[in-house]
Amino acid sequence: MRRVIVALAAAAMLGAGVAACGSDGGGSGAGAKGSKGAVAMSFGGSTIALWNDEINLMRPMIEKAGYKFLVDDPQFKVQKQVQDWQAWIAQGEVKAIMGWPIQVDALIPVTKQATAAKIPVLGYAVAWDGVKGSLLTKPEEDGGRMADEAVAWIKKTYGDKPVEVAVLSDESNDLTRLRVDGIYNGVKAGAPNAQVVKVPALTLEDGFNAAKRQLTAHPDTKVWLSYSNDNLKGVYKALMDAHVKKDDPNYLLAGMDVTNQDLNLIRIPDSIYRLAFAFRSTVLAKVNADLLIKAASGQPVKDVYVSFEKVTADNAKQFYVGNGNK
């Protein structure tokens, strides 16, 4: 089995107009008149804001091309994602499926089923046996870039003094694991006097609760780095509850992926949420839609690599989605 995770944006909540597969006979979506059939997108769940942004941006692109757009909400449950895909295959109108696998091994058999039904399967952030093409990134390198920024800030702010660093972590899939490895190993190597710990957290609530526990045990934790963004907003809330000032010069928060809410926090003057590395949701959505439309129409597809960009208060306005650009 080939398990290629060469990287990604990602985050990190399915928006209005997104229907859940299984709630409506295996998926629904408003299609254009004279529809050519349907294409389907399967993320891990409905709690990651970046994924919701992508879906909302993809919908008009796909419907303009004449396809219905189906999505699901597996709620990070492996078997539910497999069942959703099986339902799409059984419908007979789905022409292509793209997805982020909750568990790669579990999707290989259903990918074979789709291939047998002449439905091409595409990967998001991950490629596995049977996929025709994928949107990919380089997660460990991405994590290393964040570590470099954090190390530079630590040296400038604390010199050789010890500082406590919390790296929010998730080991459930290769994408997040590799991002975390890049961050953790990079900080350990670049700031040997730092006390670096991994703090498991996936959602905003996880981040909030994990930060509360960490602050109780280690109240001097000043640096918080995340492979995502929702969990980091939970940390931010916990720090505010602990009466940390929004512009405290001794704190650094940095994450990967951004939504409008993250950008608002980054843009606070001298914010403790100092930077992020992000994939533009508009770019991700365009790549996703192009891959799905090409695959559905029988055109050849290949892997597309996407690079992320550093986001600070200086350029944050460029990353807003929709009417959030203030």
N, C-alpha and C positions, 0 to 999 in steps of 0.2 A: 504494500500500500504506500502510496506517495502522500506525504503530509507536508505540503509546502505552505509555510506561513511566512511570506516575505513581506509583508507588512502593511499594514495600515498603521480614523477617524474616525476611536472611534473611538468613547465615549466612549457614548452614552446613551420615548414616551409617545405612543401613537396618537396623532392629532385628530381634529374633527374631520369627518368624512372617511375615516379609515374603518373598514368593516373587519370583523374577526372571522377567520376561517372556522367553520363549524357552527357559527351562530346563525348562519344563513344558508345552510345546505352546502357548506364547504367553501365559503368565501363569496364576497359580492363586491361590486364596484360599478360605478356608473360608466357605461361605455358610450363611445361615439356612435352615431347613426351608421348603419352598415358595418358593424364591428367585424374585424378580421378574426375574432376570437379573443382570448385573454392571455395575459402574462401575470406571473405571481411573484411577489417578493416576501421573503420570510426572514425577519430578524428574530432575535432571541426572546423579545418580550416588549411590553408596552410601557416600560419604565425608563427608557433611555431617550432623552430629549433629542439628541442628534439624529437618531434613527427616525423619529417622528418628523423632524424637519425635512429629512431626505424624502420620506414618503409623500409629504405634502407638495414638495417641489417636483417629484417624479410624476405625480398623477396627471397634470395637464400635458406633459411631454408625451406620455404613453397614450393618453386618450386622443391627442392630436394625430398620432400615428395610426389611429383606428382600432386600438385594442382596449378591451376592458382591463382594469387594474385590480387585481386581487391581493389582499394582504391577510396576515393572520397574527395571532397573539399567543404564541406557545407558552408564555409565562415562565420561560426558562426551564420547561419540562421537556425532556428529550422525547419521550414517547408521544407527547402531544404534537410536537413538531413533525415527527414521522407520520402520524395519523393525518395531519393537515396536508402533507404532501401527497399521501395516498389518496385523499379525497380529491385533490386537484387533478391527479392523474386519471381518476375514475370519471371525472366530469366529462372529459372528452373535448372540451373547448380550450384548454390551456395549451399554449404553444411554446412556452418557455418558463422555467422556474429559476429564480436566483435566491440565494440565502446565505446567512451567517449560521454555521452549524453550532448548536448547543453542544453536541458531541459528534465529532467527525465520524467515528466508527459506526454510529447508529444510522448515519445518512447514506453510507455506501450501498446497502441493499436497496433502499428506496430510490437512490440515484440510478441503479441498474434497472429498476422497474420503469422509471421515467424514460430511460434510453430505449428500452424495449418498446415503449409506446411512442417512440420517435419524438420525445419531448426533451430538448437540450436543457441541461442543468448548468448553472453558472455559480461561482463562488463569490462571496463577499468577505474580503480580508483573509480568506483561507481557500486553498485549492486541495482537492482530494481526488481519489480514483473515480474517473467517470465524468468529471466536469469538463466542459468545453472551453472555458475561459473564466477568468476571475479578475475582480478589482483587488489589487494587492498593495501592501506597504512593506516597510521594514521595521517591525516593532522593536527589536532589540537595539537597533541603531537609533530609533526615535527616543527610546528610553535613555540611551547614552547621551543624546543631545540635551535632554532635560537635566541629566546629572551634571553635565559640564556647566550649564547655567547656574545650577544650585551651588556647585563647588566654588565658582567665581564669586557668587554673592556671599557665601560663608567666609571665604578668605578675606573679602573686603570688609565684612561686618564684624567678624570675630577673630580674624587672624588665625593664630595657632591654638586659640582657646577651645576647649571642648564645647560642642553644641549638640543637643539632642535632635535627631532627625527621624521623623516618622514617614515611612513609605507605605501608602495605602496599597494593598495587594489583593490579588485574586488569582488563584492557581487552577481554576476550573477549566481553562482552555489555553491553548498555546499562544494566542494573540496577547491576552492580558499577562500571562506568565512571562512571556519574552519582554514585554514592555517593563514589567516590574524588575526583571533581572537586569535590564539595561540601566534602570534608575539606581537600583540598590548597589550593584557592583561598581557603577561609575562613581557614586558618592563615597563608597568605602575606599576606593583606590585614590580618588582625588583629594579627599579630606580625611586622612587617617586618624585624626583626633576626634572626629565626629562619632557620636554614639548612634548608630543607625539601626532601627528596628522595623520589621514589617508588621503592618497593622491590617488584618483582613477587613475589607469593606467593599461592597458592590453598589448599593443604592445610597440615596441621600440619607435615609434613616440609618443605614449601616454606618455611614461616615459620622453622623451625629453621635450615635451610641458608642462607636469605637473611640472617638475623640474624647468623650466624657470619661471613658475608662482609662485612656492613656493619660489624660490630664490629672486624674486622681492619683495614678501611680507615679507619673513623671510630669509634674506641673510646669517644668522648665522646657518642655518640648517646644521649640521655636520654629522648626522647619517642617512643613507638611507637603509632601510630594505625592501626586496621584497619577496613575496610568489612565485615568478617566476624568470626569468632571462632576458628575452628580454627587458622588461620595465626598468630593472636596467641598461642595457647597454645604454638606452636612457638617463637615469640620468647621467651616466658617461660622455656621450658626452656633456651634458649641463654643467656639472662641468668643463670639459676641456675648453669649450667655455667661461666660467666665469673665466678662468685663475687659477683654482685650480691646484696645482702641483700633479703629479701622485703619489708622495710619501709623501704627506702632512700628518704628524703624527696626525693631529687633526680630520681626516675624517675616517669614517668607512662605507663601502658599503658591504652588504652581501645579497646573494640571495639563491633561491632554484632552483635546476636543473642547469646543465652547458652544454655548447657546447665548441668546440675547441676555439672559440673566447673568451668566458668567461675565459677559462683556461689561455689563453695568457695574459689576463689582470691581473689575479690573480698572475701570475708568475713574473710580473714586480717587481723588488726589492723594498720592503717596500710599495707595492701598496696600494692605498686607497681601492681598491676592495680586501678586506682582506680574505674573506672566503665565502664558499657556503655550502649548504647541498644538496647532489645530489643523484639521483638514477642512477646507471650506465646504459647507454642506451643499452649496450650489455646484461645486465641481464633482463631489461624490454622486449627487443625484444625476448629473448629466452622464457620467460614466455608467452608472447603473442602468439608466434608461436606454442609452445607446446599445449596451450589451444585450439587454432584453429584447429590444426591437430587432436588432440584427439577427439574433438567434431565432426569434419567433418567425422571421421571414425567410429563414433558411440560409442566411449569409454566414460566411465563416467568421468566427470570433477568436480573439487571442487575449492573453493576460494584459491588463493595463495597470501600470504602477503609478501610485499617487504619492506625492510628497507633501508633508505638512509644513506649516509656516509658523514662525514665532509671532506670538500676539502679546503686545504690551499696551499700555495706555496710549502710546503714541499712534498706533495703527488700528486700535480696536474697532473704530467706527467702520472700517472696511469689511468687517466680518458679520455685521448684523444681517439677519434674515427678515424679509418682509418689512413691516412698518416699525420694526424695533429700533431703527437707526435714529438715535436722538442727538 
